[in-house]
Amino acid sequence: MNAEPVVFPAVFPAVGAPASATIHDGVLDAKILIVDDKPANVKLLDVILRSAGYANVTSTLDSNVVCGLHAKNCYDLILLDLQMPGKDGFQVMEDLKQVEKGGYLPVLVITAQPDHKLRALKAGAKDFIGKPFDVAEVLTRVHNMLEVRLLHAALRRKNDELKKLFEQVVAERQVSERLALHVPPDSIAGRLQARPDVTPESFENVTVLIADITGFTDLAPSAGPERLAILLDEIFTSFDYLVRERGLRKIKTLGNSYMAACGVPISSTDCAMQSAHLALDMVIALDRFNERTDHTLQVRIGIATGAVVGAVIGKRMYVYDLWGDAVNTASLMESHGVAGRVQVSESTRQLLDAPFVLEKRGVLETGGTGGVMSWFVTGRTHTSA
């Protein structure tokens, strides 16, 4: 039990104490708990603090309820008497460590014992107030303690916000990287991340495939745009799978047209073969789609092999695109092709061998180029994959 007398000053002096007008509103709004078994001490501290402008001051005479109160109210400052019956201030601080998971004890101890001050600081208290109370000392230490406490809380909130922001940035970057790696070829995506000003590159012996879904015009009156978009998405998703299986790269889609290529940016020795396999796979996939959905859509496919130029286009939305002779010829093969069939240029036909059944179509007049020889790939032999 405490035996020291309590001194009630007739007037609360302002000398040495921070004026309430200069205290930040956040400090004056801080939640303070006074813990002392002597009602006179509690009353005096309450009057001192409220006279200085502190509005959220509560108290208890029972040290056993401190942890529960703090867990519920999260006090910014606890004025804790060390010598109390039952559970003393040192035991209360040990219990508070289980509540304050961050390790910061917002405790300002009250003691008249000099040897208790150092022991209290070692136990986790941040400062101490001596008895009998000196108003200037009380207000100064409370003010300083609250400034540190609120700064600590603000920094913790800011760190939490920065952590969330960092996690959000990381998540968004992962999404953007997955998109970058999904749309352009892998090595192009790597170059784009390392150097945004990727310059065009020339590639030889690239096989370009262009597929156009026909029959949408007949569906338009009855289906509507939303239904057509869903159908096209389902078809192109199946094409995406086939493209990956055959080792090609999806370049882009435009309307109901689908473009893929083999040999960019990494060369391959069997581009024509894999492209022809992919084209026949697409025809079969669309036939199965029609059987399942009771539609009559068809795919018209053109393939050509030759030189192209590839580059990342755009400043904000990056797109990897191709252009050149092989692209132009593949477009010609597709636009002058036949729905449900695969048409290839002479340059591609020369790279196809036994696994494929070829049918010579003849020369396609292009107006100014002298014509281009074309062939139909009508199927595969029973031994081909």
C-alpha positions in Angstrom: 0.0 0.0 0.0 1.2 3.5 -0.7 1.8 5.7 2.3 3.1 8.9 0.6 0.9 12.0 1.0 -1.0 13.5 -2.0 -0.5 17.2 -2.6 -3.4 19.2 -4.1 -2.1 22.5 -5.4 -4.4 25.4 -5.0 -3.7 26.6 -8.6 -2.3 24.5 -11.4 0.8 26.3 -12.6 1.5 26.7 -16.3 5.2 27.2 -15.8 7.1 24.4 -17.6 3.9 22.7 -18.8 2.9 22.7 -22.4 0.0 25.0 -23.0 -3.1 23.3 -24.2 -3.3 25.6 -27.2 -0.1 24.3 -28.5 -0.9 20.6 -28.1 -1.9 18.9 -31.2 -5.6 17.9 -31.4 -4.5 14.2 -31.8 -2.8 14.4 -28.4 -5.7 15.9 -26.7 -8.0 13.3 -28.2 -5.8 10.4 -27.0 -7.4 7.8 -24.8 -5.9 7.7 -21.3 -6.4 5.2 -18.5 -5.5 6.0 -14.9 -4.7 2.9 -12.7 -4.3 3.5 -9.0 -5.8 1.9 -5.9 -6.1 5.3 -4.1 -9.2 7.4 -5.2 -7.5 10.6 -4.2 -4.6 10.0 -6.6 -7.0 9.0 -9.4 -9.1 12.2 -8.8 -6.0 14.4 -8.8 -4.6 13.0 -12.0 -8.0 13.2 -13.7 -8.4 16.9 -12.7 -4.9 17.7 -13.9 -5.4 16.0 -17.3 -8.9 17.4 -18.0 -7.8 20.9 -17.0 -5.1 20.7 -19.6 -7.6 19.7 -22.3 -7.5 15.9 -22.4 -11.1 14.7 -23.0 -10.8 10.9 -23.1 -9.7 10.1 -19.5 -11.0 7.1 -17.7 -9.8 5.3 -14.5 -9.9 2.2 -12.4 -9.0 1.3 -8.9 -8.7 -2.5 -9.8 -5.4 -3.6 -11.3 -7.0 -6.9 -12.3 -9.2 -5.4 -15.0 -6.5 -3.3 -16.7 -5.6 -5.9 -19.5 -9.3 -6.4 -20.3 -9.9 -2.7 -20.5 -6.9 -2.2 -22.7 -7.8 -5.1 -25.0 -11.3 -3.5 -25.5 -10.3 0.2 -25.7 -6.7 0.2 -27.0 -5.5 3.1 -24.7 -2.9 5.5 -26.0 -1.5 5.9 -22.5 -1.8 4.0 -19.2 -0.8 5.8 -16.1 0.0 2.9 -13.9 0.8 2.9 -10.1 3.4 0.3 -9.3 2.4 -0.4 -5.7 -1.1 -1.8 -5.5 -2.7 -4.6 -3.5 -3.2 -7.9 -5.2 -1.6 -7.5 -8.6 1.1 -4.8 -8.6 2.2 -2.6 -11.6 5.0 -5.0 -12.6 2.6 -7.9 -12.9 0.2 -5.7 -14.9 2.9 -4.8 -17.4 3.7 -8.5 -17.9 0.1 -9.2 -18.6 -0.1 -6.2 -21.0 2.7 -7.7 -23.1 0.2 -10.4 -24.1 -2.2 -7.8 -25.3 0.3 -5.5 -27.0 1.5 -7.9 -29.7 3.6 -5.1 -31.3 5.8 -5.0 -28.2 5.1 -1.3 -27.4 3.7 -0.8 -23.9 2.0 2.6 -23.6 2.7 2.7 -19.9 3.8 5.7 -17.8 4.4 4.3 -14.2 3.7 6.2 -11.0 6.0 5.6 -8.1 7.7 7.2 -5.1 10.4 4.6 -5.0 13.6 5.6 -6.8 14.7 2.0 -7.2 11.4 1.1 -8.9 12.0 3.6 -11.7 14.9 1.7 -13.4 13.2 -1.6 -12.8 10.0 -0.3 -14.4 11.8 0.9 -17.5 13.5 -2.5 -17.8 10.1 -4.1 -17.5 8.8 -2.2 -20.5 7.5 1.1 -19.2 8.3 4.1 -21.3 8.6 6.7 -18.6 7.7 7.5 -15.0 6.1 10.1 -12.8 7.3 10.7 -9.2 5.2 11.1 -6.1 4.1 13.5 -4.8 2.8 14.8 -8.1 4.3 17.9 -9.7 1.7 19.3 -12.2 4.3 20.5 -14.7 6.1 17.2 -14.6 2.9 15.2 -15.1 1.7 17.3 -18.0 5.1 17.4 -19.7 5.7 13.6 -19.4 2.1 12.8 -20.5 2.4 15.1 -23.5 5.8 13.8 -24.6 4.7 10.2 -24.1 1.5 10.7 -26.1 3.4 12.4 -28.9 5.7 9.4 -29.2 2.8 6.9 -28.8 0.8 8.6 -31.5 3.8 8.9 -33.8 4.4 5.2 -33.3 0.8 4.4 -34.1 0.9 6.6 -37.2 4.1 5.0 -38.4 2.6 1.6 -37.9 -0.5 2.6 -39.9 1.7 4.0 -42.6 3.8 0.9 -42.7 0.6 -1.2 -43.0 -0.6 1.0 -45.8 2.7 0.8 -47.6 2.7 -3.0 -47.1 -0.7 -3.2 -48.7 0.3 -0.9 -51.5 3.4 -2.9 -52.1 1.5 -6.1 -52.2 -1.0 -4.5 -54.6 1.8 -3.3 -56.8 3.4 -6.7 -56.8 0.1 -8.4 -57.6 -0.6 -6.0 -60.4 2.9 -6.4 -61.8 2.5 -10.2 -61.7 -0.7 -9.8 -63.7 0.9 -7.5 -66.2 3.9 -9.8 -66.5 1.6 -12.8 -67.1 -0.3 -10.8 -69.7 3.0 -9.8 -71.3 4.2 -13.3 -71.3 0.9 -14.6 -72.7 0.4 -12.3 -75.6 3.8 -11.8 -77.2 6.4 -14.6 -77.6 8.4 -15.4 -74.5 11.7 -13.8 -75.6 9.9 -10.7 -76.9 8.2 -10.3 -73.5 11.6 -10.6 -71.8 13.1 -7.9 -74.0 10.1 -5.7 -73.5 10.5 -5.9 -69.7 14.3 -5.2 -70.0 14.1 -2.5 -72.7 10.8 -0.8 -73.6 12.1 0.6 -76.9 12.2 -2.8 -78.6 13.1 -2.3 -82.3 11.7 -4.3 -85.2 13.5 -7.5 -86.1 13.6 -9.5 -89.4 13.0 -13.2 -89.4 13.4 -15.7 -92.3 11.4 -18.9 -92.9 8.5 -18.0 -90.7 5.2 -19.7 -91.3 2.1 -17.6 -90.8 -1.4 -19.0 -90.4 -4.6 -16.8 -90.7 -8.0 -18.4 -90.0 -11.3 -16.7 -90.6 -14.6 -17.9 -89.1 -17.3 -17.8 -91.7 -21.1 -18.0 -91.2 -21.5 -15.3 -88.6 -23.5 -13.2 -90.9 -26.2 -15.8 -91.0 -26.3 -16.0 -87.2 -26.5 -12.2 -86.6 -30.2 -11.7 -87.0 -31.1 -14.4 -84.5 -28.2 -14.4 -82.1 -27.4 -10.8 -81.2 -23.9 -9.4 -80.5 -23.6 -10.8 -77.0 -24.3 -14.3 -78.1 -21.9 -14.0 -81.0 -19.1 -12.7 -78.7 -19.6 -15.8 -76.5 -19.5 -18.2 -79.4 -16.4 -16.6 -80.9 -14.7 -16.6 -77.5 -15.3 -20.3 -77.1 -14.0 -21.0 -80.6 -10.8 -18.9 -80.2 -10.2 -20.4 -76.7 -10.1 -23.9 -78.3 -7.7 -22.4 -81.0 -5.5 -21.1 -78.2 -5.1 -24.6 -76.8 -4.3 -26.1 -80.2 -1.7 -23.3 -80.9 0.1 -24.1 -77.7 -0.1 -27.9 -78.4 1.5 -27.4 -81.9 4.2 -25.1 -80.7 3.0 -21.9 -82.6 2.5 -18.4 -81.2 -0.8 -16.6 -81.2 -0.2 -13.2 -82.7 -3.6 -11.5 -82.5 -7.3 -11.7 -83.3 -9.2 -9.2 -85.3 -13.0 -9.6 -85.4 -13.6 -13.2 -86.4 -10.0 -13.6 -87.8 -7.2 -15.5 -85.9 -3.5 -15.2 -86.6 -0.7 -17.4 -85.4 2.9 -17.9 -86.5 5.8 -20.3 -86.1 9.5 -19.3 -86.2 9.3 -16.0 -84.3 11.3 -15.0 -82.4 13.0 -18.4 -82.2 13.5 -20.3 -85.4 12.2 -23.8 -86.0 12.8 -26.5 -88.6 9.3 -27.8 -88.8 7.2 -24.6 -88.9 5.3 -25.5 -92.1 4.5 -29.0 -90.8 3.2 -27.9 -87.4 1.2 -25.1 -89.0 -0.5 -27.5 -91.4 -1.3 -29.8 -88.5 -2.7 -26.9 -86.6 -4.9 -25.9 -89.5 -6.4 -29.3 -89.8 -6.9 -29.4 -86.0 -8.8 -26.2 -86.3 -11.1 -27.5 -88.9 -11.8 -30.6 -86.8 -12.3 -28.5 -83.7 -14.9 -26.3 -85.4 -16.7 -29.3 -86.8 -17.0 -30.7 -83.2 -18.1 -27.3 -82.0 -20.9 -27.4 -84.6 -22.0 -30.8 -83.6 -22.2 -29.8 -80.0 -24.0 -26.5 -80.5 -26.0 -27.3 -83.7 -24.3 -24.5 -85.7 -22.9 -24.5 -89.2 -19.9 -22.3 -88.8 -16.8 -23.0 -91.0 -13.2 -21.8 -90.9 -11.2 -20.6 -93.9 -7.5 -20.9 -93.4 -4.5 -19.6 -95.3 -0.9 -20.5 -94.7 2.4 -19.0 -96.2 6.1 -19.3 -95.4 8.6 -16.5 -95.9 10.2 -13.5 -94.4 8.5 -11.2 -91.8 9.3 -8.3 -89.5 8.2 -8.5 -85.9 8.1 -5.8 -83.2 6.3 -4.6 -80.1 3.9 -1.8 -81.1 2.4 0.7 -78.7 3.4 2.9 -75.8 0.8 1.9 -73.1 -0.9 -1.2 -74.5 1.9 -3.4 -75.9 1.0 -5.7 -78.8 3.5 -7.9 -80.7 2.7 -7.9 -84.4 4.1 -9.2 -87.6 4.1 -7.9 -91.2 5.9 -8.7 -94.4 5.7 -11.1 -97.4 4.6 -14.2 -95.4 1.8 -12.2 -93.7 0.6 -10.8 -97.0 0.6 -14.1 -98.8 -1.1 -15.9 -95.9 -3.8 -13.2 -96.0 -4.2 -13.8 -99.7 -4.4 -17.6 -99.2 -7.1 -17.0 -96.6 -9.2 -14.4 -98.4 -9.1 -16.3 -101.7 -9.6 -19.7 -100.0 -12.6 -21.9 -99.5 -14.6 -22.2 -96.3 -13.8 -25.4 -94.5 -10.5 -25.9 -96.3 -6.8 -25.1 -95.7 -5.0 -23.3 -98.5 -1.2 -23.0 -98.5 1.3 -21.1 -100.7 3.9 -22.8 -102.8 6.6 -21.8 -100.3 4.8 -23.8 -97.6 3.9 -26.7 -99.9 7.6 -27.3 -100.6 8.2 -27.9 -96.8 5.4 -30.4 -96.4 6.0 -34.1 -97.0 4.3 -37.5 -96.8 2.1 -36.9 -93.7 -0.2 -34.6 -95.6 -2.5 -35.1 -98.6 -2.1 -32.2 -100.9 -4.3 -31.0 -103.8 -3.0 -28.6 -106.4 -5.5 -25.7 -106.8 -3.6 -23.5 -109.3 -2.4 -20.0 -109.6 -4.3 -17.2 -107.8 -4.3 -14.0 -109.7 -3.3 -11.2 -107.4 -3.2 -8.2 -109.8 0.3 -7.0 -110.4 2.3 -9.8 -108.9 1.9 -12.3 -111.7 -0.1 -14.8 -109.6 0.7 -17.1 -106.7 0.6 -20.9 -106.9 -1.7 -22.4 -104.2 -2.4 -25.9 -102.8 -5.1 -27.4 -100.6 -4.1 -29.5 -97.6 -7.0 -32.0 -97.7 -5.9 -34.2 -94.8 -3.3 -36.4 -93.2 -2.3 -39.9 -93.9 -3.4 -42.5 -91.3 0.2 -42.6 -89.9 0.5 -38.9 -89.2 -0.2 -37.1 -85.9 
